[in-house]
Amino acid sequence: MLPEHDISKIEGGETFMKGVYLFGYDGHPKMHYIGLTPSQASMVKFLFVGQVKTLLIKLSSLVKVSSETVGPAAENLDYFEGVGSWDAAKLKQFSDAGVGMYEIIHSSNQMLYVPQGWLTLETTLPGAPVHYGIRKAFFMNTEPAIAEYESALMLFKASARDVTKATAILDSMKFTE
């Protein structure tokens, strides 16, 4: 249903394209996660059991606002790992400053779409001893998806991470016939 971009010709891409994964979280209040999706790709998650509070953050807007308010310290991955410890007041401050955020309660038998290159903060909610489901990551070569992927790639470069494969994926998205 979504315009999936084929990366099977890139090293590891064929396995990525075929991959569908089970995921599971400990019961409340043990699980708290912050990060990008696998390979910074778009993702759909179907939750079979449990309930997870998810905050989706548009990475490009977070980088822009953080760079303006914090300066160069906000231009690498280390800074963004701290976002998970921000309180509601700080999150609201950044939302008011223009950071795109969506809060979702992801419940059993629901599917959640996470856009390409977006940051996720996830916390399990009470009511189930475990939380589990399946997820499928994929790339899209729409202009907004490419822009968000570029924001993530910029952070990886600034953090001295190997971006060889990510650059090949980006190039394939930009130069699709």
NORSUL-V970964 format. One record per backbone hydrogen bond with DSSP energy under -0.5 kcal/mol. CO is the residue of the C=O (numbers start at 1). NH is the residue of the N-H. If there is no record, write none. Layout:
BEGIN
CO;NH + CO;NH
END
This chain:
BEGIN
2;4 + 3;141 + 4;6 + 5;7 + 5;139 + 7;10 + 8;14 + 10;13 + 12;16 + 13;17 + 14;18 + 15;19 + 21;135 + 23;133 + 25;131 + 27;30 + 30;32 + 31;124 + 33;122 + 35;120 + 37;40 + 38;41 + 40;117 + 42;138 + 43;114 + 44;136 + 45;47 + 45;112 + 46;48 + 46;134 + 47;109 + 47;110 + 49;132 + 50;108 + 51;125 + 52;54 + 52;106 + 53;123 + 54;56 + 54;104 + 55;121 + 56;102 + 57;59 + 57;119 + 58;62 + 59;63 + 60;64 + 61;65 + 62;66 + 63;67 + 64;68 + 65;69 + 66;70 + 66;71 + 71;74 + 72;75 + 76;79 + 76;80 + 77;81 + 78;81 + 78;82 + 79;82 + 80;83 + 81;84 + 82;85 + 83;86 + 87;91 + 88;92 + 89;93 + 90;94 + 91;95 + 92;96 + 93;97 + 94;99 + 95;98 + 100;58 + 102;56 + 104;54 + 104;106 + 105;107 + 106;52 + 107;110 + 110;47 + 112;45 + 113;115 + 114;43 + 115;118 + 118;37 + 119;57 + 120;35 + 121;55 + 122;33 + 123;53 + 125;128 + 128;28 + 129;27 + 131;25 + 132;48 + 132;49 + 133;23 + 134;46 + 135;21 + 136;44 + 138;42 + 139;5 + 142;146 + 143;147 + 144;148 + 145;149 + 146;150 + 147;151 + 148;152 + 149;153 + 150;154 + 151;155 + 152;156 + 153;157 + 154;158 + 155;77 + 155;159 + 156;161 + 157;160 + 163;167 + 164;168 + 165;169 + 166;170 + 167;171 + 168;172 + 169;173 + 170;174 + 171;175 + 173;176
END
